[in-house]
Amino acid sequence: MVYVSMTGFRPRGIVHLPRFWWRTVQSLAQARRATGIVAVQAKIIGGTYHTLTAWSDLVSMRAFVTSGAHLKAMKNFRKLGTGRIFGFPPDKVPDWDTIYELWKLHSREV
């Protein structure tokens, strides 16, 4: 079993992009080193910055979310923009397009 999470973040404006990118680069590096990580991807779609992570289990994903660079990013993200998240436990990691369609239908604001 795996746990898949997709986030979408929209910066409030160009002035916030440098800080947003700094936090994003740090968080992606942390994710790539995290225990239980299966996949990490990032794409920009229609002005929304998306990340897709797949984890061996929900416990590993939660440990990542509540620590290090990701925790620092989350503490300040409302100042930088708005975001939506969707996570679920599929039998196997679906392709990007499938997860993105599910994110559009089921994501919630954070």
Secondary structure, DSSP 8 states (H G I E B T S, - for coil): --EEEEEEEEES-GGGHHHHHHHHHHHHHHHHHSTTEEEEEEEEETTEEEEEEEESSHHHHHHHHTSHHHHHHHHHHHHHEEEEEEEE--SS---HHHHHHHHHHH-EE-
